[in-house]
């Protein structure tokens, strides 16, 4: 599996292109906006996109999902169904944050903890990680030890929990109980900012380091 990170929207959200190197079939994770740039990057890389994956329903991650999927005739998979209320509020979110109009939608497939999604011959494990939002999910590719964690964890920080139905205790439990067991050597792509490893965050992250 290979990947390319594409910061999109005024929030510099890390949209990720993932693809199977054998089949060159790929997925776009969290297309919050800037559809033309994402399509252009996929074409330049020779990726045949086959689905949209969503970590959660916030505007900077899901805002362009419906239009992107409709334009390329792709299914949308994720997040977990507890984020339905966020997706239903996308038109209001887009107005509130000054984004282009974003349509509400129903994903073709809600994801649950323990599910898998396929991209070409690549299999990603689905991990339900509530806290930032109640239906947030992460995607994990075990063979390459790569996780896409959305807004759960960042290099040196953790996701906000002051939004409706945010839960700080649940967020910390998701990180320590579901992400750390995957291994210290796991690299992760977060929703904003640079990549890091779980091991590095266990040493230095002021919110979730061991012993905090």
Secondary structure, 3 states (H helix, E strand, C coil): CEEEEEEECCCCEEEEEEECCCCCEEEEECCCCCHHHHHHHHHHHCCEEEEEECCCCCHHHHCCHHHHHHHHCCEEECCCHHHHHHHHCHHHHHHHHCCCCCCCCCCCECCCCCCEEEECCEEEEEEECCCCCCCCEEEEECCCCEEEEECCEECCEECCCCCCCCCHHHHHHHHHHHHHHHCCCCEEEECCCCCEEHHHHHHHCCCCCCCC
